[in-house]
Amino acid sequence: VGVKESHQMTIFRIIAAILHLGNLEIQAERDGEACSVSSEDEHLNNFCCLLGVEHSQMQHWLCHRK
């Protein structure tokens, strides 16, 4: 396709992170009014490592609207 190898690895990293995010287990709380994500969820850990984002911030913002 003509994409440089360094760009391919970045694309693969982003796709892998999206796939891990899709496997994330989100638990409903308070009759569906709130949710939480386990801090030990391996998919959240992999997502954060692949994209280089802070684990606690991602865990918070996945469950809070703003």
PDBQT receptor file of N, H, CA, C and O in Angstrom, charges set to zero:
ATOM      1  N   VAL A   1       0.832  -1.186   0.000  1.00  0.00    +0.000 N 
ATOM      2  CA  VAL A   1       0.000   0.000   0.000  1.00  0.00    +0.000 C 
ATOM      3  C   VAL A   1       0.876   1.249   0.000  1.00  0.00    +0.000 C 
ATOM      4  O   VAL A   1       0.390   2.340  -0.299  1.00  0.00    +0.000 OA
ATOM      5  N   GLY A   2       2.143   1.110   0.326  1.00  0.00    +0.000 N 
ATOM      6  H   GLY A   2       2.538   0.224   0.568  1.00  0.00    +0.000 HD
ATOM      7  CA  GLY A   2       3.037   2.249   0.314  1.00  0.00    +0.000 C 
ATOM      8  C   GLY A   2       3.154   2.972   1.640  1.00  0.00    +0.000 C 
ATOM      9  O   GLY A   2       3.625   4.108   1.680  1.00  0.00    +0.000 OA
ATOM     10  N   VAL A   3       2.735   2.338   2.728  1.00  0.00    +0.000 N 
ATOM     11  H   VAL A   3       2.353   1.415   2.695  1.00  0.00    +0.000 HD
ATOM     12  CA  VAL A   3       2.832   2.950   4.052  1.00  0.00    +0.000 C 
ATOM     13  C   VAL A   3       4.162   2.525   4.656  1.00  0.00    +0.000 C 
ATOM     14  O   VAL A   3       4.516   1.346   4.634  1.00  0.00    +0.000 OA
ATOM     15  N   LYS A   4       4.895   3.492   5.195  1.00  0.00    +0.000 N 
ATOM     16  H   LYS A   4       4.607   4.449   5.213  1.00  0.00    +0.000 HD
ATOM     17  CA  LYS A   4       6.192   3.201   5.803  1.00  0.00    +0.000 C 
ATOM     18  C   LYS A   4       6.025   2.244   6.973  1.00  0.00    +0.000 C 
ATOM     19  O   LYS A   4       4.982   2.214   7.626  1.00  0.00    +0.000 OA
ATOM     20  N   GLU A   5       7.069   1.462   7.227  1.00  0.00    +0.000 N 
ATOM     21  H   GLU A   5       7.916   1.486   6.697  1.00  0.00    +0.000 HD
ATOM     22  CA  GLU A   5       7.014   0.463   8.300  1.00  0.00    +0.000 C 
ATOM     23  C   GLU A   5       6.784   1.114   9.666  1.00  0.00    +0.000 C 
ATOM     24  O   GLU A   5       6.065   0.560  10.497  1.00  0.00    +0.000 OA
ATOM     25  N   SER A   6       7.377   2.265   9.902  1.00  0.00    +0.000 N 
ATOM     26  H   SER A   6       7.961   2.715   9.227  1.00  0.00    +0.000 HD
ATOM     27  CA  SER A   6       7.170   2.946  11.187  1.00  0.00    +0.000 C 
ATOM     28  C   SER A   6       5.714   3.384  11.351  1.00  0.00    +0.000 C 
ATOM     29  O   SER A   6       5.166   3.325  12.451  1.00  0.00    +0.000 OA
ATOM     30  N   HIS A   7       5.094   3.818  10.265  1.00  0.00    +0.000 N 
ATOM     31  H   HIS A   7       5.539   3.865   9.370  1.00  0.00    +0.000 HD
ATOM     32  CA  HIS A   7       3.681   4.193  10.311  1.00  0.00    +0.000 C 
ATOM     33  C   HIS A   7       2.786   2.966  10.470  1.00  0.00    +0.000 C 
ATOM     34  O   HIS A   7       1.750   3.028  11.130  1.00  0.00    +0.000 OA
ATOM     35  N   GLN A   8       3.188   1.861   9.866  1.00  0.00    +0.000 N 
ATOM     36  H   GLN A   8       4.031   1.810   9.329  1.00  0.00    +0.000 HD
ATOM     37  CA  GLN A   8       2.427   0.624  10.003  1.00  0.00    +0.000 C 
ATOM     38  C   GLN A   8       2.367   0.196  11.466  1.00  0.00    +0.000 C 
ATOM     39  O   GLN A   8       1.308  -0.203  11.950  1.00  0.00    +0.000 OA
ATOM     40  N   MET A   9       3.474   0.273  12.165  1.00  0.00    +0.000 N 
ATOM     41  H   MET A   9       4.335   0.597  11.772  1.00  0.00    +0.000 HD
ATOM     42  CA  MET A   9       3.501  -0.132  13.572  1.00  0.00    +0.000 C 
ATOM     43  C   MET A   9       2.608   0.778  14.413  1.00  0.00    +0.000 C 
ATOM     44  O   MET A   9       1.957   0.311  15.347  1.00  0.00    +0.000 OA
ATOM     45  N   THR A  10       2.572   2.056  14.096  1.00  0.00    +0.000 N 
ATOM     46  H   THR A  10       3.101   2.435  13.337  1.00  0.00    +0.000 HD
ATOM     47  CA  THR A  10       1.693   2.980  14.804  1.00  0.00    +0.000 C 
ATOM     48  C   THR A  10       0.234   2.637  14.544  1.00  0.00    +0.000 C 
ATOM     49  O   THR A  10      -0.585   2.640  15.463  1.00  0.00    +0.000 OA
ATOM     50  N   ILE A  11      -0.085   2.343  13.299  1.00  0.00    +0.000 N 
ATOM     51  H   ILE A  11       0.581   2.340  12.553  1.00  0.00    +0.000 HD
ATOM     52  CA  ILE A  11      -1.453   1.957  12.938  1.00  0.00    +0.000 C 
ATOM     53  C   ILE A  11      -1.838   0.667  13.653  1.00  0.00    +0.000 C 
ATOM     54  O   ILE A  11      -2.943   0.564  14.185  1.00  0.00    +0.000 OA
ATOM     55  N   PHE A  12      -0.939  -0.320  13.674  1.00  0.00    +0.000 N 
ATOM     56  H   PHE A  12      -0.041  -0.236  13.243  1.00  0.00    +0.000 HD
ATOM     57  CA  PHE A  12      -1.223  -1.583  14.353  1.00  0.00    +0.000 C 
ATOM     58  C   PHE A  12      -1.437  -1.363  15.849  1.00  0.00    +0.000 C 
ATOM     59  O   PHE A  12      -2.303  -1.995  16.454  1.00  0.00    +0.000 OA
ATOM     60  N   ARG A  13      -0.646  -0.464  16.445  1.00  0.00    +0.000 N 
ATOM     61  H   ARG A  13       0.057   0.049  15.954  1.00  0.00    +0.000 HD
ATOM     62  CA  ARG A  13      -0.783  -0.170  17.875  1.00  0.00    +0.000 C 
ATOM     63  C   ARG A  13      -2.147   0.448  18.156  1.00  0.00    +0.000 C 
ATOM     64  O   ARG A  13      -2.794   0.083  19.137  1.00  0.00    +0.000 OA
ATOM     65  N   ILE A  14      -2.589   1.366  17.326  1.00  0.00    +0.000 N 
ATOM     66  H   ILE A  14      -2.063   1.663  16.529  1.00  0.00    +0.000 HD
ATOM     67  CA  ILE A  14      -3.895   2.006  17.509  1.00  0.00    +0.000 C 
ATOM     68  C   ILE A  14      -5.027   0.996  17.331  1.00  0.00    +0.000 C 
ATOM     69  O   ILE A  14      -5.980   0.987  18.110  1.00  0.00    +0.000 OA
ATOM     70  N   ILE A  15      -4.926   0.155  16.316  1.00  0.00    +0.000 N 
ATOM     71  H   ILE A  15      -4.152   0.163  15.684  1.00  0.00    +0.000 HD
ATOM     72  CA  ILE A  15      -5.959  -0.862  16.090  1.00  0.00    +0.000 C 
ATOM     73  C   ILE A  15      -6.013  -1.839  17.258  1.00  0.00    +0.000 C 
ATOM     74  O   ILE A  15      -7.098  -2.206  17.710  1.00  0.00    +0.000 OA
ATOM     75  N   ALA A  16      -4.856  -2.258  17.746  1.00  0.00    +0.000 N 
ATOM     76  H   ALA A  16      -3.975  -1.959  17.378  1.00  0.00    +0.000 HD
ATOM     77  CA  ALA A  16      -4.822  -3.180  18.887  1.00  0.00    +0.000 C 
ATOM     78  C   ALA A  16      -5.450  -2.532  20.120  1.00  0.00    +0.000 C 
ATOM     79  O   ALA A  16      -6.169  -3.193  20.869  1.00  0.00    +0.000 OA
ATOM     80  N   ALA A  17      -5.184  -1.246  20.334  1.00  0.00    +0.000 N 
ATOM     81  H   ALA A  17      -4.600  -0.709  19.726  1.00  0.00    +0.000 HD
ATOM     82  CA  ALA A  17      -5.766  -0.535  21.479  1.00  0.00    +0.000 C 
ATOM     83  C   ALA A  17      -7.287  -0.470  21.355  1.00  0.00    +0.000 C 
ATOM     84  O   ALA A  17      -7.997  -0.670  22.340  1.00  0.00    +0.000 OA
ATOM     85  N   ILE A  18      -7.782  -0.198  20.173  1.00  0.00    +0.000 N 
ATOM     86  H   ILE A  18      -7.205  -0.036  19.372  1.00  0.00    +0.000 HD
ATOM     87  CA  ILE A  18      -9.235  -0.142  19.954  1.00  0.00    +0.000 C 
ATOM     88  C   ILE A  18      -9.868  -1.507  20.212  1.00  0.00    +0.000 C 
ATOM     89  O   ILE A  18     -10.943  -1.593  20.805  1.00  0.00    +0.000 OA
ATOM     90  N   LEU A  19      -9.205  -2.571  19.768  1.00  0.00    +0.000 N 
ATOM     91  H   LEU A  19      -8.332  -2.501  19.286  1.00  0.00    +0.000 HD
ATOM     92  CA  LEU A  19      -9.733  -3.914  20.002  1.00  0.00    +0.000 C 
ATOM     93  C   LEU A  19      -9.757  -4.246  21.494  1.00  0.00    +0.000 C 
ATOM     94  O   LEU A  19     -10.705  -4.869  21.972  1.00  0.00    +0.000 OA
ATOM     95  N   HIS A  20      -8.729  -3.839  22.229  1.00  0.00    +0.000 N 
ATOM     96  H   HIS A  20      -7.959  -3.333  21.840  1.00  0.00    +0.000 HD
ATOM     97  CA  HIS A  20      -8.716  -4.050  23.686  1.00  0.00    +0.000 C 
ATOM     98  C   HIS A  20      -9.820  -3.238  24.354  1.00  0.00    +0.000 C 
ATOM     99  O   HIS A  20     -10.465  -3.718  25.286  1.00  0.00    +0.000 OA
ATOM    100  N   LEU A  21     -10.038  -2.034  23.892  1.00  0.00    +0.000 N 
ATOM    101  H   LEU A  21      -9.514  -1.644  23.134  1.00  0.00    +0.000 HD
ATOM    102  CA  LEU A  21     -11.096  -1.199  24.456  1.00  0.00    +0.000 C 
ATOM    103  C   LEU A  21     -12.460  -1.860  24.254  1.00  0.00    +0.000 C 
ATOM    104  O   LEU A  21     -13.335  -1.749  25.113  1.00  0.00    +0.000 OA
ATOM    105  N   GLY A  22     -12.642  -2.532  23.146  1.00  0.00    +0.000 N 
ATOM    106  H   GLY A  22     -11.932  -2.622  22.448  1.00  0.00    +0.000 HD
ATOM    107  CA  GLY A  22     -13.888  -3.237  22.879  1.00  0.00    +0.000 C 
ATOM    108  C   GLY A  22     -14.112  -4.423  23.807  1.00  0.00    +0.000 C 
ATOM    109  O   GLY A  22     -15.250  -4.842  24.013  1.00  0.00    +0.000 OA
ATOM    110  N   ASN A  23     -13.037  -4.965  24.369  1.00  0.00    +0.000 N 
ATOM    111  H   ASN A  23     -12.112  -4.624  24.202  1.00  0.00    +0.000 HD
ATOM    112  CA  ASN A  23     -13.139  -6.100  25.285  1.00  0.00    +0.000 C 
ATOM    113  C   ASN A  23     -13.221  -5.670  26.745  1.00  0.00    +0.000 C 
ATOM    114  O   ASN A  23     -13.324  -6.513  27.635  1.00  0.00    +0.000 OA
ATOM    115  N   LEU A  24     -13.177  -4.388  26.990  1.00  0.00    +0.000 N 
ATOM    116  H   LEU A  24     -13.094  -3.703  26.266  1.00  0.00    +0.000 HD
ATOM    117  CA  LEU A  24     -13.223  -3.857  28.351  1.00  0.00    +0.000 C 
ATOM    118  C   LEU A  24     -14.547  -4.199  29.007  1.00  0.00    +0.000 C 
ATOM    119  O   LEU A  24     -15.604  -4.061  28.391  1.00  0.00    +0.000 OA
ATOM    120  N   GLU A  25     -14.494  -4.645  30.250  1.00  0.00    +0.000 N 
ATOM    121  H   GLU A  25     -13.636  -4.757  30.750  1.00  0.00    +0.000 HD
ATOM    122  CA  GLU A  25     -15.715  -4.995  30.980  1.00  0.00    +0.000 C 
ATOM    123  C   GLU A  25     -16.125  -3.820  31.865  1.00  0.00    +0.000 C 
ATOM    124  O   GLU A  25     -15.409  -3.439  32.791  1.00  0.00    +0.000 OA
ATOM    125  N   ILE A  26     -17.289  -3.258  31.560  1.00  0.00    +0.000 N 
ATOM    126  H   ILE A  26     -17.870  -3.567  30.808  1.00  0.00    +0.000 HD
ATOM    127  CA  ILE A  26     -17.814  -2.114  32.303  1.00  0.00    +0.000 C 
ATOM    128  C   ILE A  26     -18.993  -2.598  33.132  1.00  0.00    +0.000 C 
ATOM    129  O   ILE A  26     -19.942  -3.173  32.599  1.00  0.00    +0.000 OA
ATOM    130  N   GLN A  27     -18.931  -2.362  34.446  1.00  0.00    +0.000 N 
ATOM    131  H   GLN A  27     -18.160  -1.894  34.879  1.00  0.00    +0.000 HD
ATOM    132  CA  GLN A  27     -19.994  -2.799  35.348  1.00  0.00    +0.000 C 
ATOM    133  C   GLN A  27     -20.955  -1.646  35.616  1.00  0.00    +0.000 C 
ATOM    134  O   GLN A  27     -20.538  -0.531  35.930  1.00  0.00    +0.000 OA
ATOM    135  N   ALA A  28     -22.248  -1.934  35.485  1.00  0.00    +0.000 N 
ATOM    136  H   ALA A  28     -22.586  -2.840  35.229  1.00  0.00    +0.000 HD
ATOM    137  CA  ALA A  28     -23.280  -0.931  35.774  1.00  0.00    +0.000 C 
ATOM    138  C   ALA A  28     -23.458  -0.823  37.287  1.00  0.00    +0.000 C 
ATOM    139  O   ALA A  28     -23.334  -1.807  38.017  1.00  0.00    +0.000 OA
ATOM    140  N   GLU A  29     -23.749   0.383  37.733  1.00  0.00    +0.000 N 
ATOM    141  H   GLU A  29     -23.850   1.182  37.140  1.00  0.00    +0.000 HD
ATOM    142  CA  GLU A  29     -24.004   0.651  39.150  1.00  0.00    +0.000 C 
ATOM    143  C   GLU A  29     -25.232   1.540  39.265  1.00  0.00    +0.000 C 
ATOM    144  O   GLU A  29     -25.587   2.240  38.316  1.00  0.00    +0.000 OA
ATOM    145  N   ARG A  30     -25.868   1.516  40.401  1.00  0.00    +0.000 N 
ATOM    146  H   ARG A  30     -25.580   0.948  41.171  1.00  0.00    +0.000 HD
ATOM    147  CA  ARG A  30     -27.029   2.359  40.706  1.00  0.00    +0.000 C 
ATOM    148  C   ARG A  30     -28.086   2.288  39.614  1.00  0.00    +0.000 C 
ATOM    149  O   ARG A  30     -28.462   3.304  39.030  1.00  0.00    +0.000 OA
ATOM    150  N   ASP A  31     -28.558   1.081  39.346  1.00  0.00    +0.000 N 
ATOM    151  H   ASP A  31     -28.253   0.255  39.819  1.00  0.00    +0.000 HD
ATOM    152  CA  ASP A  31     -29.625   0.866  38.365  1.00  0.00    +0.000 C 
ATOM    153  C   ASP A  31     -29.307   1.456  36.990  1.00  0.00    +0.000 C 
ATOM    154  O   ASP A  31     -30.190   1.989  36.317  1.00  0.00    +0.000 OA
ATOM    155  N   GLY A  32     -28.053   1.357  36.582  1.00  0.00    +0.000 N 
ATOM    156  H   GLY A  32     -27.336   0.924  37.128  1.00  0.00    +0.000 HD
ATOM    157  CA  GLY A  32     -27.665   1.823  35.260  1.00  0.00    +0.000 C 
ATOM    158  C   GLY A  32     -27.365   3.305  35.166  1.00  0.00    +0.000 C 
ATOM    159  O   GLY A  32     -27.088   3.806  34.076  1.00  0.00    +0.000 OA
ATOM    160  N   GLU A  33     -27.411   4.016  36.278  1.00  0.00    +0.000 N 
ATOM    161  H   GLU A  33     -27.635   3.609  37.164  1.00  0.00    +0.000 HD
ATOM    162  CA  GLU A  33     -27.138   5.457  36.275  1.00  0.00    +0.000 C 
ATOM    163  C   GLU A  33     -25.644   5.769  36.305  1.00  0.00    +0.000 C 
ATOM    164  O   GLU A  33     -25.232   6.883  35.980  1.00  0.00    +0.000 OA
ATOM    165  N   ALA A  34     -24.849   4.801  36.688  1.00  0.00    +0.000 N 
ATOM    166  H   ALA A  34     -25.184   3.896  36.952  1.00  0.00    +0.000 HD
ATOM    167  CA  ALA A  34     -23.402   4.995  36.773  1.00  0.00    +0.000 C 
ATOM    168  C   ALA A  34     -22.722   3.700  36.340  1.00  0.00    +0.000 C 
ATOM    169  O   ALA A  34     -23.381   2.674  36.168  1.00  0.00    +0.000 OA
ATOM    170  N   CYS A  35     -21.414   3.752  36.166  1.00  0.00    +0.000 N 
ATOM    171  H   CYS A  35     -20.879   4.585  36.305  1.00  0.00    +0.000 HD
ATOM    172  CA  CYS A  35     -20.670   2.556  35.809  1.00  0.00    +0.000 C 
ATOM    173  C   CYS A  35     -19.273   2.625  36.404  1.00  0.00    +0.000 C 
ATOM    174  O   CYS A  35     -18.843   3.666  36.900  1.00  0.00    +0.000 OA
ATOM    175  N   SER A  36     -18.574   1.501  36.344  1.00  0.00    +0.000 N 
ATOM    176  H   SER A  36     -18.923   0.655  35.940  1.00  0.00    +0.000 HD
ATOM    177  CA  SER A  36     -17.197   1.459  36.820  1.00  0.00    +0.000 C 
ATOM    178  C   SER A  36     -16.414   0.453  35.986  1.00  0.00    +0.000 C 
ATOM    179  O   SER A  36     -16.973  -0.449  35.362  1.00  0.00    +0.000 OA
ATOM    180  N   VAL A  37     -15.109   0.642  36.000  1.00  0.00    +0.000 N 
ATOM    181  H   VAL A  37     -14.654   1.375  36.506  1.00  0.00    +0.000 HD
ATOM    182  CA  VAL A  37     -14.190  -0.263  35.314  1.00  0.00    +0.000 C 
ATOM    183  C   VAL A  37     -13.179  -0.714  36.353  1.00  0.00    +0.000 C 
ATOM    184  O   VAL A  37     -12.630   0.110  37.084  1.00  0.00    +0.000 OA
ATOM    185  N   SER A  38     -12.930  -2.008  36.423  1.00  0.00    +0.000 N 
ATOM    186  H   SER A  38     -13.376  -2.677  35.829  1.00  0.00    +0.000 HD
ATOM    187  CA  SER A  38     -11.962  -2.543  37.379  1.00  0.00    +0.000 C 
ATOM    188  C   SER A  38     -10.565  -2.031  37.038  1.00  0.00    +0.000 C 
ATOM    189  O   SER A  38     -10.161  -2.015  35.875  1.00  0.00    +0.000 OA
ATOM    190  N   SER A  39      -9.842  -1.616  38.069  1.00  0.00    +0.000 N 
ATOM    191  H   SER A  39     -10.171  -1.629  39.013  1.00  0.00    +0.000 HD
ATOM    192  CA  SER A  39      -8.475  -1.128  37.834  1.00  0.00    +0.000 C 
ATOM    193  C   SER A  39      -7.542  -2.264  37.453  1.00  0.00    +0.000 C 
ATOM    194  O   SER A  39      -6.432  -2.017  36.981  1.00  0.00    +0.000 OA
ATOM    195  N   GLU A  40      -7.970  -3.499  37.649  1.00  0.00    +0.000 N 
ATOM    196  H   GLU A  40      -8.871  -3.699  38.033  1.00  0.00    +0.000 HD
ATOM    197  CA  GLU A  40      -7.146  -4.654  37.317  1.00  0.00    +0.000 C 
ATOM    198  C   GLU A  40      -7.529  -5.286  35.978  1.00  0.00    +0.000 C 
ATOM    199  O   GLU A  40      -7.010  -6.346  35.628  1.00  0.00    +0.000 OA
ATOM    200  N   ASP A  41      -8.418  -4.657  35.235  1.00  0.00    +0.000 N 
ATOM    201  H   ASP A  41      -8.840  -3.796  35.519  1.00  0.00    +0.000 HD
ATOM    202  CA  ASP A  41      -8.840  -5.188  33.936  1.00  0.00    +0.000 C 
ATOM    203  C   ASP A  41      -7.648  -5.192  32.983  1.00  0.00    +0.000 C 
ATOM    204  O   ASP A  41      -7.061  -4.144  32.714  1.00  0.00    +0.000 OA
ATOM    205  N   GLU A  42      -7.291  -6.369  32.476  1.00  0.00    +0.000 N 
ATOM    206  H   GLU A  42      -7.768  -7.221  32.695  1.00  0.00    +0.000 HD
ATOM    207  CA  GLU A  42      -6.107  -6.486  31.621  1.00  0.00    +0.000 C 
ATOM    208  C   GLU A  42      -6.268  -5.727  30.310  1.00  0.00    +0.000 C 
ATOM    209  O   GLU A  42      -5.282  -5.245  29.751  1.00  0.00    +0.000 OA
ATOM    210  N   HIS A  43      -7.496  -5.613  29.812  1.00  0.00    +0.000 N 
ATOM    211  H   HIS A  43      -8.297  -6.004  30.265  1.00  0.00    +0.000 HD
ATOM    212  CA  HIS A  43      -7.710  -4.892  28.559  1.00  0.00    +0.000 C 
ATOM    213  C   HIS A  43      -7.502  -3.392  28.750  1.00  0.00    +0.000 C 
ATOM    214  O   HIS A  43      -6.979  -2.723  27.859  1.00  0.00    +0.000 OA
ATOM    215  N   LEU A  44      -7.905  -2.860  29.901  1.00  0.00    +0.000 N 
ATOM    216  H   LEU A  44      -8.330  -3.404  30.625  1.00  0.00    +0.000 HD
ATOM    217  CA  LEU A  44      -7.643  -1.452  30.197  1.00  0.00    +0.000 C 
ATOM    218  C   LEU A  44      -6.143  -1.211  30.322  1.00  0.00    +0.000 C 
ATOM    219  O   LEU A  44      -5.631  -0.209  29.823  1.00  0.00    +0.000 OA
ATOM    220  N   ASN A  45      -5.440  -2.121  30.982  1.00  0.00    +0.000 N 
ATOM    221  H   ASN A  45      -5.856  -2.935  31.388  1.00  0.00    +0.000 HD
ATOM    222  CA  ASN A  45      -3.988  -1.996  31.119  1.00  0.00    +0.000 C 
ATOM    223  C   ASN A  45      -3.306  -2.016  29.753  1.00  0.00    +0.000 C 
ATOM    224  O   ASN A  45      -2.423  -1.202  29.482  1.00  0.00    +0.000 OA
ATOM    225  N   ASN A  46      -3.719  -2.945  28.897  1.00  0.00    +0.000 N 
ATOM    226  H   ASN A  46      -4.437  -3.606  29.117  1.00  0.00    +0.000 HD
ATOM    227  CA  ASN A  46      -3.126  -3.029  27.558  1.00  0.00    +0.000 C 
ATOM    228  C   ASN A  46      -3.433  -1.787  26.736  1.00  0.00    +0.000 C 
ATOM    229  O   ASN A  46      -2.556  -1.269  26.044  1.00  0.00    +0.000 OA
ATOM    230  N   PHE A  47      -4.678  -1.303  26.804  1.00  0.00    +0.000 N 
ATOM    231  H   PHE A  47      -5.390  -1.724  27.365  1.00  0.00    +0.000 HD
ATOM    232  CA  PHE A  47      -5.082  -0.096  26.090  1.00  0.00    +0.000 C 
ATOM    233  C   PHE A  47      -4.202   1.084  26.484  1.00  0.00    +0.000 C 
ATOM    234  O   PHE A  47      -3.696   1.807  25.626  1.00  0.00    +0.000 OA
ATOM    235  N   CYS A  48      -4.024   1.272  27.794  1.00  0.00    +0.000 N 
ATOM    236  H   CYS A  48      -4.436   0.685  28.491  1.00  0.00    +0.000 HD
ATOM    237  CA  CYS A  48      -3.226   2.397  28.286  1.00  0.00    +0.000 C 
ATOM    238  C   CYS A  48      -1.762   2.272  27.891  1.00  0.00    +0.000 C 
ATOM    239  O   CYS A  48      -1.128   3.263  27.529  1.00  0.00    +0.000 OA
ATOM    240  N   CYS A  49      -1.223   1.059  27.958  1.00  0.00    +0.000 N 
ATOM    241  H   CYS A  49      -1.738   0.254  28.252  1.00  0.00    +0.000 HD
ATOM    242  CA  CYS A  49       0.173   0.856  27.563  1.00  0.00    +0.000 C 
ATOM    243  C   CYS A  49       0.378   1.125  26.074  1.00  0.00    +0.000 C 
ATOM    244  O   CYS A  49       1.356   1.761  25.680  1.00  0.00    +0.000 OA
ATOM    245  N   LEU A  50      -0.543   0.643  25.258  1.00  0.00    +0.000 N 
ATOM    246  H   LEU A  50      -1.338   0.127  25.578  1.00  0.00    +0.000 HD
ATOM    247  CA  LEU A  50      -0.405   0.811  23.808  1.00  0.00    +0.000 C 
ATOM    248  C   LEU A  50      -0.477   2.275  23.388  1.00  0.00    +0.000 C 
ATOM    249  O   LEU A  50       0.243   2.693  22.482  1.00  0.00    +0.000 OA
ATOM    250  N   LEU A  51      -1.338   3.058  24.037  1.00  0.00    +0.000 N 
ATOM    251  H   LEU A  51      -1.923   2.718  24.774  1.00  0.00    +0.000 HD
ATOM    252  CA  LEU A  51      -1.502   4.459  23.637  1.00  0.00    +0.000 C 
ATOM    253  C   LEU A  51      -0.719   5.430  24.515  1.00  0.00    +0.000 C 
ATOM    254  O   LEU A  51      -0.653   6.622  24.215  1.00  0.00    +0.000 OA
ATOM    255  N   GLY A  52      -0.131   4.934  25.587  1.00  0.00    +0.000 N 
ATOM    256  H   GLY A  52      -0.184   3.965  25.830  1.00  0.00    +0.000 HD
ATOM    257  CA  GLY A  52       0.672   5.792  26.453  1.00  0.00    +0.000 C 
ATOM    258  C   GLY A  52      -0.153   6.798  27.237  1.00  0.00    +0.000 C 
ATOM    259  O   GLY A  52       0.271   7.934  27.448  1.00  0.00    +0.000 OA
ATOM    260  N   VAL A  53      -1.340   6.372  27.667  1.00  0.00    +0.000 N 
ATOM    261  H   VAL A  53      -1.685   5.449  27.496  1.00  0.00    +0.000 HD
ATOM    262  CA  VAL A  53      -2.193   7.257  28.462  1.00  0.00    +0.000 C 
ATOM    263  C   VAL A  53      -2.182   6.797  29.917  1.00  0.00    +0.000 C 
ATOM    264  O   VAL A  53      -1.889   5.639  30.214  1.00  0.00    +0.000 OA
ATOM    265  N   GLU A  54      -2.503   7.716  30.809  1.00  0.00    +0.000 N 
ATOM    266  H   GLU A  54      -2.741   8.657  30.568  1.00  0.00    +0.000 HD
ATOM    267  CA  GLU A  54      -2.494   7.424  32.232  1.00  0.00    +0.000 C 
ATOM    268  C   GLU A  54      -3.683   6.532  32.593  1.00  0.00    +0.000 C 
ATOM    269  O   GLU A  54      -4.829   6.826  32.252  1.00  0.00    +0.000 OA
ATOM    270  N   HIS A  55      -3.385   5.454  33.281  1.00  0.00    +0.000 N 
ATOM    271  H   HIS A  55      -2.454   5.216  33.559  1.00  0.00    +0.000 HD
ATOM    272  CA  HIS A  55      -4.376   4.439  33.627  1.00  0.00    +0.000 C 
ATOM    273  C   HIS A  55      -5.535   5.016  34.446  1.00  0.00    +0.000 C 
ATOM    274  O   HIS A  55      -6.696   4.790  34.107  1.00  0.00    +0.000 OA
ATOM    275  N   SER A  56      -5.242   5.739  35.493  1.00  0.00    +0.000 N 
ATOM    276  H   SER A  56      -4.298   5.923  35.768  1.00  0.00    +0.000 HD
ATOM    277  CA  SER A  56      -6.296   6.259  36.378  1.00  0.00    +0.000 C 
ATOM    278  C   SER A  56      -7.184   7.274  35.655  1.00  0.00    +0.000 C 
ATOM    279  O   SER A  56      -8.395   7.299  35.877  1.00  0.00    +0.000 OA
ATOM    280  N   GLN A  57      -6.608   8.099  34.806  1.00  0.00    +0.000 N 
ATOM    281  H   GLN A  57      -5.624   8.079  34.626  1.00  0.00    +0.000 HD
ATOM    282  CA  GLN A  57      -7.396   9.072  34.058  1.00  0.00    +0.000 C 
ATOM    283  C   GLN A  57      -8.321   8.381  33.061  1.00  0.00    +0.000 C 
ATOM    284  O   GLN A  57      -9.481   8.770  32.924  1.00  0.00    +0.000 OA
ATOM    285  N   MET A  58      -7.822   7.363  32.366  1.00  0.00    +0.000 N 
ATOM    286  H   MET A  58      -6.879   7.047  32.478  1.00  0.00    +0.000 HD
ATOM    287  CA  MET A  58      -8.643   6.648  31.403  1.00  0.00    +0.000 C 
ATOM    288  C   MET A  58      -9.769   5.916  32.120  1.00  0.00    +0.000 C 
ATOM    289  O   MET A  58     -10.904   5.907  31.644  1.00  0.00    +0.000 OA
ATOM    290  N   GLN A  59      -9.467   5.308  33.252  1.00  0.00    +0.000 N 
ATOM    291  H   GLN A  59      -8.545   5.315  33.639  1.00  0.00    +0.000 HD
ATOM    292  CA  GLN A  59     -10.490   4.608  34.027  1.00  0.00    +0.000 C 
ATOM    293  C   GLN A  59     -11.577   5.580  34.466  1.00  0.00    +0.000 C 
ATOM    294  O   GLN A  59     -12.759   5.236  34.438  1.00  0.00    +0.000 OA
ATOM    295  N   HIS A  60     -11.199   6.776  34.867  1.00  0.00    +0.000 N 
ATOM    296  H   HIS A  60     -10.239   7.056  34.890  1.00  0.00    +0.000 HD
ATOM    297  CA  HIS A  60     -12.160   7.789  35.297  1.00  0.00    +0.000 C 
ATOM    298  C   HIS A  60     -13.017   8.272  34.135  1.00  0.00    +0.000 C 
ATOM    299  O   HIS A  60     -14.243   8.292  34.241  1.00  0.00    +0.000 OA
ATOM    300  N   TRP A  61     -12.395   8.660  33.036  1.00  0.00    +0.000 N 
ATOM    301  H   TRP A  61     -11.399   8.644  32.949  1.00  0.00    +0.000 HD
ATOM    302  CA  TRP A  61     -13.132   9.308  31.940  1.00  0.00    +0.000 C 
ATOM    303  C   TRP A  61     -13.940   8.327  31.088  1.00  0.00    +0.000 C 
ATOM    304  O   TRP A  61     -14.810   8.748  30.327  1.00  0.00    +0.000 OA
ATOM    305  N   LEU A  62     -13.670   7.054  31.204  1.00  0.00    +0.000 N 
ATOM    306  H   LEU A  62     -12.963   6.712  31.822  1.00  0.00    +0.000 HD
ATOM    307  CA  LEU A  62     -14.527   6.079  30.521  1.00  0.00    +0.000 C 
ATOM    308  C   LEU A  62     -15.896   5.982  31.189  1.00  0.00    +0.000 C 
ATOM    309  O   LEU A  62     -16.864   5.527  30.581  1.00  0.00    +0.000 OA
ATOM    310  N   CYS A  63     -15.961   6.417  32.450  1.00  0.00    +0.000 N 
ATOM    311  H   CYS A  63     -15.174   6.787  32.943  1.00  0.00    +0.000 HD
ATOM    312  CA  CYS A  63     -17.202   6.266  33.221  1.00  0.00    +0.000 C 
ATOM    313  C   CYS A  63     -17.861   7.588  33.595  1.00  0.00    +0.000 C 
ATOM    314  O   CYS A  63     -18.882   7.592  34.282  1.00  0.00    +0.000 OA
ATOM    315  N   HIS A  64     -17.297   8.701  33.159  1.00  0.00    +0.000 N 
ATOM    316  H   HIS A  64     -16.467   8.698  32.601  1.00  0.00    +0.000 HD
ATOM    317  CA  HIS A  64     -17.865  10.016  33.498  1.00  0.00    +0.000 C 
ATOM    318  C   HIS A  64     -18.058  10.840  32.241  1.00  0.00    +0.000 C 
ATOM    319  O   HIS A  64     -17.188  10.889  31.371  1.00  0.00    +0.000 OA
ATOM    320  N   ARG A  65     -19.203  11.481  32.160  1.00  0.00    +0.000 N 
ATOM    321  H   ARG A  65     -19.909  11.441  32.867  1.00  0.00    +0.000 HD
ATOM    322  CA  ARG A  65     -19.495  12.354  31.013  1.00  0.00    +0.000 C 
ATOM    323  C   ARG A  65     -19.043  13.758  31.319  1.00  0.00    +0.000 C 
ATOM    324  O   ARG A  65     -19.155  14.218  32.456  1.00  0.00    +0.000 OA
ATOM    325  N   LYS A  66     -18.548  14.425  30.346  1.00  0.00    +0.000 N 
ATOM    326  H   LYS A  66     -18.458  14.052  29.423  1.00  0.00    +0.000 HD
ATOM    327  CA  LYS A  66     -18.153  15.832  30.508  1.00  0.00    +0.000 C 
ATOM    328  C   LYS A  66     -18.053  16.451  29.147  1.00  0.00    +0.000 C 
ATOM    329  O   LYS A  66     -17.734  17.634  29.028  1.00  0.00    +0.000 OA
TER     330      LYS A  66
